[in-house]
Each structure stands twice: as structure tokens, then as C-alpha cells.
Amino acid sequence: MTLEICTYPHPVLSQTAQTIEEITPELVQLARDMADCMYMNDGVGLAAPQVGESIRMIVVDITGPEKREELITLINPTIVSCEGEVESEEGCLSLPLFRGMIDRSEKVHVRGLDLDGNEIAIDAEGLLAICLQHEIDHLEGTLLLNRVGRLKKSLYDKKVKKREKRRQAEGE
């Protein structure tokens, strides 16, 4: 099934996602569909809220979208510890045409469950650490816009409103 990415200011993007209590065949299928959606949109990470599902699941593959060799699916992921600090330029599939310099932890230790219900622990640094933090932010209702200055957020808000007015004018 082809999933559609929710874009800002969709309300699901600002909600805290619900903990997953049971891994069902539907959940496993959603994870597959999310991975397909991430690759089709040239992403390296996607959180369930970005496809309209307010649940705590993410997919990440920093080799994507070209190679698609290291797909990680995490259910109920949490950052257990972090260290260091790094600044990186990030974009987001839910924020088309937006890029910003974001401060993140340089290294993270993340725990969650795989699709079989087994606990996974990941020690990550570099792009994987940044990507995991970005996607886990989505589960808390935090977007890149929440991590940049007010001016940059305000400028993006204006751009979104302008784009929406244009769409409405074309649709009439």
C-alpha cells in the first residue's frame, strides 16, 4: 500500500505518539509500507506519525535510498544515553523545502523492539545517531521547526501559508 507523507502543519505531527502494546500482522505490514514510502521519497528515516499513525515506530536506513542495505525498524524506541554534541544540516520529509542547522548529540544509545518483539540496543554515532534522534523526535511531536530559531520558523510558516493559498486558488 502506498502511504502518503503528512506535511506541516498536520496535527498528527505535533502529538506525542502512543506506545505500541502488541506487534500485529498489520503493524508489520505498516513497517514494510513505511520503508517503501521512505525509499520512494528519497529519505533515510521515517516515523509512523509522518504517515498519519500516532504510534511509536520508526524505520531508518542511512544507506538509502540508493543501496537499501541496512533497514532498521524500531518499535517504542528510546534514547537511553547520549554524549557529545554535533551540528548538522537536516531536512525532513514532512517539511518540504526546509533545511536547518540542528544541534544533536554526537553519540546515542537507543533501545527498542524489532518486529519479532526482541529487544534491540543500538550504539550509534554520525549520521545514524542524527537520524535516530530526528525520528524519535517525531514520536514526541517535535519537528525540526521546534529546534530552529523563531525567525526561521516564522519564515517557513509564511512559505507554507503562501503555498496553501496558491493551492486553494488553483483548486477553485
C-alpha positions as MATLAB code, in Angstrom:
seq = 'MTLEICTYPHPVLSQTAQTIEEITPELVQLARDMADCMYMNDGVGLAAPQVGESIRMIVVDITGPEKREELITLINPTIVSCEGEVESEEGCLSLPLFRGMIDRSEKVHVRGLDLDGNEIAIDAEGLLAICLQHEIDHLEGTLLLNRVGRLKKSLYDKKVKKREKRRQAEGE';
ca = [
       0.000    0.000    0.000;
       1.312    3.444   -0.872;
       1.431    5.731    2.143;
       1.143    9.493    1.990;
       3.504   11.683    3.998;
       1.808   14.170    6.303;
       3.312   17.618    5.970;
       3.461   20.503    8.398;
       1.151   21.799    9.893;
      -0.779   18.476   10.004;
      -1.899   17.990   13.656;
      -0.563   14.407   13.955;
       2.973   15.808   13.660;
       2.668   17.732   16.926;
       1.209   14.885   19.017;
       3.037   12.514   21.338;
       2.734    9.067   19.746;
       1.176    6.148   21.624;
       3.218    3.211   22.926;
       2.723    0.016   20.917;
       1.370   -2.733   23.160;
       1.214   -5.609   20.654;
       3.005   -6.458   17.433;
       0.314   -7.481   14.968;
       0.500   -8.545   11.306;
      -0.984   -5.117   10.447;
       1.846   -3.408   12.314;
       4.446   -5.490   10.464;
       2.782   -4.529    7.156;
       2.775   -0.852    8.179;
       6.520   -1.094    8.863;
       7.097   -2.514    5.355;
       4.918    0.176    3.802;
       6.778    2.859    5.771;
      10.132    1.573    4.483;
       8.815    1.619    0.898;
       7.482    5.151    1.416;
      10.799    6.316    2.884;
      12.759    4.927   -0.073;
      10.287    6.265   -2.673;
      10.667    9.744   -1.178;
      14.480    9.578   -1.026;
      14.529    9.557    2.764;
      16.821    7.867    5.268;
      14.289    7.776    8.103;
      10.542    7.883    8.681;
       8.396    7.863   11.821;
       4.849    6.492   11.940;
       3.307    9.907   12.728;
       4.682   11.139    9.398;
       2.275    8.760    7.654;
      -0.646    9.636    9.921;
      -0.193    6.863   12.507;
       0.344    8.264   16.004;
       2.264    5.222   17.268;
       5.861    4.756   18.400;
       7.535    3.123   15.404;
      10.364    4.306   13.151;
      12.239    2.990   10.138;
      15.791    4.099    9.351;
      18.265    3.204    6.614;
      21.231    5.517    6.212;
      22.366    3.586    3.098;
      19.105    4.568    1.399;
      17.526    5.397   -0.775;
      20.092    4.026   -3.269;
      21.502    0.899   -1.601;
      18.782   -0.088    0.892;
      21.118   -2.401    2.799;
      20.686   -1.547    6.491;
      16.981   -1.140    7.237;
      16.315   -0.762   10.960;
      12.752   -0.921   12.278;
      12.290    0.081   15.897;
       9.136   -0.174   17.970;
       8.893    2.002   21.088;
      12.444    3.358   20.678;
      14.001    5.367   23.483;
      17.291    7.174   23.804;
      18.921    5.661   26.879;
      22.061    7.790   26.877;
      23.860   10.316   24.731;
      27.176   12.111   24.668;
      28.938   14.881   22.839;
      27.428   17.465   20.572;
      27.444   17.936   16.835;
      25.788   20.418   14.492;
      24.410   19.142   11.211;
      22.194   20.310    8.414;
      18.920   18.393    8.403;
      15.848   18.186    6.256;
      12.568   16.357    6.794;
      10.049   14.652    4.516;
       7.258   16.365    6.489;
       8.830   19.792    5.917;
       9.275   20.103    2.148;
      11.841   22.708    1.094;
      13.102   23.220    4.652;
      16.668   22.679    5.820;
      18.223   23.853    9.047;
      21.341   23.565   11.176;
      20.457   21.466   14.226;
      22.427   20.638   17.385;
      22.280   16.937   18.227;
      24.129   14.504   20.463;
      27.179   13.066   18.744;
      26.606    9.531   20.068;
      23.452    7.832   21.304;
      22.485    4.521   22.853;
      18.964    3.585   21.728;
      16.757    0.703   22.809;
      13.566   -0.611   21.278;
      11.941   -3.743   19.896;
      12.245   -5.341   16.474;
       9.221   -6.656   14.564;
       9.536  -10.020   16.335;
       9.309   -8.365   19.760;
      13.001   -8.866   20.544;
      14.811   -6.091   22.375;
      17.413   -4.252   20.302;
      20.158   -1.984   21.569;
      21.977    0.303   19.137;
      25.088    2.338   19.810;
      25.159    4.947   17.085;
      27.269    7.881   16.008;
      27.475   10.039   12.916;
      24.549   10.049   10.509;
      22.845    7.079   12.213;
      22.849    8.890   15.587;
      21.426   12.041   13.996;
      18.777   10.082   12.101;
      17.664    8.124   15.185;
      17.344   11.326   17.226;
      15.402   13.018   14.398;
      12.897   10.163   14.076;
      12.474    9.722   17.833;
      11.765   13.484   18.000;
       8.790   12.832   15.696;
       7.390   10.387   18.255;
       7.400   13.219   20.797;
       5.681   15.638   18.407;
       8.910   17.591   17.885;
       9.794   18.832   14.403;
      12.937   20.491   13.104;
      10.964   23.738   13.289;
      10.912   23.328   17.077;
      14.707   23.198   17.081;
      15.486   26.281   14.970;
      15.132   29.951   15.838;
      11.789   31.750   15.823;
      12.713   33.782   12.743;
      13.444   30.712   10.638;
      10.221   29.063   11.847;
       8.227   32.213   11.104;
       9.654   32.424    7.568;
       8.751   28.789    6.927;
       5.229   29.338    8.309;
       4.774   32.194    5.810;
       6.026   29.995    2.967;
       3.559   27.233    3.937;
       0.639   29.697    4.087;
       1.570   31.124    0.687;
       1.775   27.632   -0.829;
      -1.629   26.735    0.688;
      -3.254   29.894   -0.730;
      -1.808   29.046   -4.146;
      -3.220   25.503   -3.949;
      -6.647   26.787   -2.960;
      -6.651   29.324   -5.799;
      -5.707   26.598   -8.311;
      -8.410   24.284   -6.935;
     -11.223   26.842   -7.352;
];
